[in-house]
Amino acid sequence: MAEALAWPTEIDPAYVRHSSSGVLTGSRLMVTAGHNNEVADAAEDHGLLAGFVSTRFAGDAGSRDSRWLIHAIMRFRDSASACAAATALAGAAERSRGMMDTADREPAILPGAADTHFSLRDQSGRLDGLAVTSYDDYVVYTEARGRDRAEIERVLTRALELQRPLLNSFAATPVPELARLPYDPDGVFALSVGANATGPGAYGPRGAVAFAEDQVTAARLYPELGVSAMANKGTTVYRTADPAGAARLRGFLTEAIGAAHGKTAAPPPGELPETSCLSDGRDHPNAWTCVVSAGSHVAEAWGRDQEETHQLVREQHAVLTAAE
């Protein structure tokens, strides 16, 4: 499903900061909807089969002037189920609040989108617009937060404009064959070491871009480097067309992670020259990052300190070297 998602930066290039992306299950939808169990139940009760969600923002995450975009797609058994699910999802969002919500949603009209369930919520001057639309066997779920209603409506409308053609061209696996769908079709998930990633799974080229810190540059660069697959289980592993592409990707990832997370160069393991490490100098589970390339593969390893991250990247390098 990640291959069919419209990227937030396609919807609006201003959403440059990545918050999270991943497979959209009922439990993930509950969190996405603001820890709202009724919204998640509405999707599961109507037979949610699969989905993907990506959240990005513009500005300082802690500022009241920041703008947020949550964009998701969900697949259901058929168009009737999707239509019923959209109605139920929108209704649940309007009649119930999430854990941190302080106001109710009010139904409204999204200009030019008569088939969309649209609602607005005003929480101390910050607006939250939610658009839920059924389209064939799918539901498009988009939430935009900011201060300007016209801007929110523009973003939600643009999301639908971009999302519909992507769903039209998406070659969905027939429902009876879903149980036989390979989890790791490219063999990249098996190369990931550890088990602490958020959004674990195996993804194709568009899915890889969905997770990118610098999504605008990644959308241009990844095809050039031949990034064909990405997977994350603990570490995040990428497959490129050749070693030269892998070396360039390692440099890009190092620079993008450093810029996004305020990290600076840190010592790499001495025996791994094709490794770049970063640290923000603080004490938390992802204070360190090392990016290693081996052959046509690149991997990110995140850890609390130098010792933990170096050990992880050594293990990762051995796995990648053996796969070449």
C-alpha positions in Angstrom: 0.0 0.0 0.0 2.9 2.4 0.5 3.5 2.3 -3.2 0.1 3.8 -3.8 0.3 6.7 -1.2 0.6 10.3 -2.3 3.6 11.7 -0.4 2.9 14.6 1.9 5.5 16.7 0.1 3.7 16.1 -3.2 0.5 17.4 -1.5 2.4 20.4 -0.2 6.3 20.8 -0.3 6.1 22.8 2.9 5.7 19.5 5.0 9.5 18.9 5.1 9.8 17.3 8.5 9.1 13.6 8.8 7.2 12.5 12.0 6.3 8.8 11.3 5.2 6.4 8.5 4.1 2.8 8.6 1.6 0.1 7.9 -1.9 1.2 9.0 -3.5 -1.5 11.2 -6.4 -0.9 13.5 -4.1 -0.3 16.4 -2.0 2.2 14.4 -5.2 4.0 13.3 -6.2 4.3 16.9 -3.0 6.2 17.6 -3.2 8.2 14.3 -6.7 9.4 15.2 -5.5 10.8 18.5 -5.8 7.6 20.6 -9.5 7.3 19.5 -10.7 3.7 19.8 -14.0 4.4 18.1 -12.3 5.5 14.9 -10.2 2.3 14.9 -13.2 0.1 15.6 -15.1 1.7 12.7 -12.4 0.6 10.3 -12.0 -2.9 11.7 -15.7 -3.5 11.9 -16.0 -2.9 8.2 -13.1 -5.2 7.3 -9.9 -3.2 7.1 -7.6 -5.3 5.0 -4.5 -3.1 4.7 -3.3 0.5 4.8 -0.4 2.9 5.0 -0.1 6.2 6.8 2.5 9.0 6.7 2.7 12.1 9.0 4.9 15.1 8.3 4.9 18.7 9.6 6.1 22.2 8.7 7.8 24.4 11.3 8.9 23.7 14.8 7.0 20.6 16.1 6.5 22.3 19.5 5.2 25.6 18.1 1.6 26.5 18.0 2.2 27.8 14.5 3.4 24.4 13.2 1.3 22.8 10.4 0.7 19.0 10.4 -0.5 16.6 7.8 -1.6 13.0 8.3 -2.3 11.2 5.1 -3.5 7.6 4.9 -5.1 5.1 2.6 -7.0 2.0 3.6 -8.2 -1.0 1.6 -11.5 -2.9 2.1 -13.0 -5.9 0.5 -15.1 -4.0 -2.0 -16.5 -0.6 -2.8 -19.6 -1.1 -0.7 -17.5 -1.9 2.3 -15.2 1.1 1.7 -18.2 3.4 1.4 -19.7 2.1 4.6 -16.4 2.4 6.4 -15.9 6.0 5.3 -19.3 6.9 6.7 -18.6 5.1 9.9 -15.0 6.5 10.3 -16.3 10.1 9.8 -19.2 9.5 12.2 -16.9 8.1 14.9 -14.5 11.1 14.6 -17.4 13.5 15.0 -19.1 12.0 18.0 -16.0 11.0 20.0 -12.8 12.6 21.2 -9.3 11.3 21.3 -7.2 11.2 24.4 -5.8 14.8 24.1 -8.8 16.4 22.3 -10.5 19.3 24.0 -13.2 20.1 21.4 -15.7 18.2 19.2 -15.6 18.0 15.4 -18.3 19.9 13.5 -19.5 18.6 10.1 -18.7 21.0 7.2 -18.6 21.1 3.4 -15.3 20.7 1.6 -15.6 22.9 -1.5 -15.5 20.8 -4.7 -15.6 17.4 -2.8 -19.3 16.6 -2.4 -18.4 12.9 -1.8 -16.1 13.6 1.1 -17.0 13.5 4.8 -15.4 16.7 6.1 -15.3 18.0 9.7 -13.5 20.8 11.5 -12.4 21.2 15.1 -11.2 24.4 16.8 -8.9 23.8 19.7 -7.8 27.1 21.2 -7.5 28.8 17.9 -5.8 25.9 16.1 -7.9 24.2 13.4 -8.0 20.5 12.6 -9.6 19.5 9.4 -10.4 15.8 8.6 -11.5 14.5 5.2 -12.6 10.9 4.8 -13.5 9.8 1.3 -14.3 6.4 -0.2 -12.9 5.6 -3.6 -13.5 2.2 -5.2 -12.3 -0.3 -2.6 -10.4 2.3 -0.7 -10.8 5.0 1.9 -8.6 8.1 1.8 -8.1 9.6 5.3 -6.4 13.0 5.5 -6.1 15.3 8.5 -4.5 18.8 8.3 -3.8 21.0 11.3 -3.0 24.7 11.2 -4.6 28.1 11.8 -6.0 28.9 8.4 -9.2 27.2 7.2 -8.6 28.1 3.5 -5.2 26.6 3.7 -6.5 23.4 5.3 -9.2 23.0 2.7 -6.6 23.5 -0.1 -4.3 20.8 1.4 -7.2 18.3 1.8 -8.5 18.9 -1.7 -5.0 18.5 -3.2 -4.5 15.3 -1.3 -7.6 13.8 -3.0 -6.5 15.1 -6.4 -3.2 13.3 -6.2 -4.4 10.2 -4.4 -7.1 9.1 -6.8 -4.8 8.5 -9.9 -2.3 6.6 -7.7 -5.1 4.3 -6.6 -6.3 3.9 -10.1 -2.8 2.7 -11.2 -2.2 0.5 -8.2 -2.1 -3.2 -9.0 -3.8 -4.5 -5.8 -3.4 -8.2 -4.9 -6.8 -10.0 -5.3 -8.4 -10.5 -1.9 -8.3 -14.3 -2.0 -4.5 -14.2 -2.6 -3.6 -11.8 0.2 -2.8 -14.6 2.6 -0.2 -15.9 0.1 1.4 -12.5 -0.5 5.2 -12.8 0.3 6.2 -10.6 3.2 9.7 -10.0 1.9 9.5 -10.2 -1.9 12.9 -8.6 -2.5 14.8 -10.3 0.3 15.8 -7.0 1.9 13.8 -7.4 5.1 15.9 -10.5 5.9 19.0 -8.3 5.8 17.8 -6.0 8.6 19.3 -6.8 12.0 17.7 -6.1 15.4 14.0 -5.7 16.0 13.3 -2.1 17.2 12.1 -0.3 14.1 8.9 1.7 14.0 6.8 0.9 11.0 8.5 -2.5 10.3 8.0 -3.9 6.9 9.3 -4.3 3.3 8.7 -1.6 0.8 9.3 -0.7 -2.8 10.7 2.5 -4.3 7.7 4.8 -3.3 7.6 3.3 0.1 11.3 4.1 0.6 10.7 7.8 -0.3 7.8 7.9 2.2 10.2 7.4 5.1 12.9 9.9 3.9 13.9 12.7 6.1 14.5 14.9 3.1 11.6 13.7 1.0 11.8 16.3 -1.8 15.4 15.4 -2.6 14.8 11.7 -2.1 12.0 11.7 -4.7 14.5 12.9 -7.2 17.6 11.1 -6.1 16.4 7.6 -5.3 15.4 6.8 -8.9 18.7 8.1 -10.1 20.5 5.8 -7.6 18.3 2.8 -8.5 16.8 2.4 -5.0 14.5 -0.5 -5.7 13.6 -1.8 -2.2 13.8 -0.8 1.5 13.0 -2.7 4.7 13.1 -2.0 8.4 13.0 -4.5 11.2 15.6 -3.1 13.5 18.0 -1.4 11.1 16.8 0.1 7.9 18.3 -1.4 4.7 18.2 -0.1 1.2 19.1 -1.8 -2.1 20.5 0.4 -4.9 21.5 -0.4 -8.5 25.3 -0.6 -7.8 28.1 0.2 -5.3 28.5 3.7 -6.7 24.8 4.4 -6.0 25.1 2.9 -2.5 28.1 5.2 -1.7 26.1 8.2 -2.8 23.0 7.1 -0.9 25.1 6.7 2.3 26.3 10.3 1.9 22.8 11.6 1.3 21.3 9.7 4.3 24.1 10.9 6.6 23.5 14.5 5.6 19.7 14.3 5.8 19.7 12.6 9.2 22.2 15.1 10.6 20.1 18.1 9.4 16.8 16.7 10.6 17.9 15.6 14.0 20.6 18.1 14.9 23.4 15.5 14.8 27.1 16.0 14.0 29.9 13.7 12.9 31.0 11.1 15.4 33.7 8.4 15.3 32.8 5.4 13.1 34.2 1.9 13.8 37.8 2.0 12.7 37.6 -1.2 10.7 34.6 -0.1 8.7 35.8 2.8 6.4 32.5 2.8 4.5 30.6 3.9 7.6 29.5 7.4 8.7 28.3 8.0 12.3 26.5 10.9 13.9 25.5 11.9 17.4 23.5 14.6 19.0 25.5 14.4 22.3 22.4 13.6 24.4 21.2 10.5 26.3 18.2 8.9 24.6 17.6 5.6 22.7 18.3 7.2 19.2 21.2 9.6 20.2 23.6 7.8 17.8 23.2 6.9 14.1 25.6 5.1 11.8 25.1 4.6 8.1 27.1 1.8 6.4 27.4 0.7 2.8 28.5 -2.7 1.4 28.2 -3.5 -2.2 24.9 -2.3 -3.5 23.3 -2.1 -0.1 23.1 0.7 2.5 21.8 0.5 6.1 21.0 2.9 9.0 21.6 1.7 12.5 20.3 3.8 15.5 21.4 3.4 19.1 21.8 5.0 22.5 25.5 5.4 22.6 28.7 4.7 20.6 29.2 1.1 21.9 25.7 0.0 21.2 25.5 1.6 17.7 29.0 0.4 16.6 28.1 -3.2 17.6 24.9 -3.0 15.6 26.6 -1.5 12.5 29.3 -4.2 12.7 26.7 -6.9 12.7 24.8 -5.2 9.9 28.0 -4.8 7.8 28.7 -8.5 8.1 25.2 -9.4 7.0 25.4 -7.1 4.0 28.8 -8.3 3.0 27.6 -11.9 3.0 24.6 -11.0 0.8 26.8 -9.5 -2.0 
